[in-house]
Amino acid sequence: MSNLHPCPECNHSVGASATSCPNCGANLEEEQGIGFHIVRVIITLAIILVLGRVLMYVSESLR
């Protein structure tokens, strides 16, 4: 069983886990839509807010 598939640009055999074609350099990673990036930013902001609240709570409890 082979994990090779053809490159969409040059038709050269490429491994299934490759991120670019070794022959022509074509990007083989799937493009992620704008929704993915928005969700990633929202999650990052939520983590920053939670960490900020935790740090404020800890600094107040140390006084």
ABEGO torsion letter per residue (X at the ends): XBABBBBAAAGBBBBAABABBAAAGBBABBBBBAAAAAAAAAAAAAAAAAAAAAAAAAAAAAX
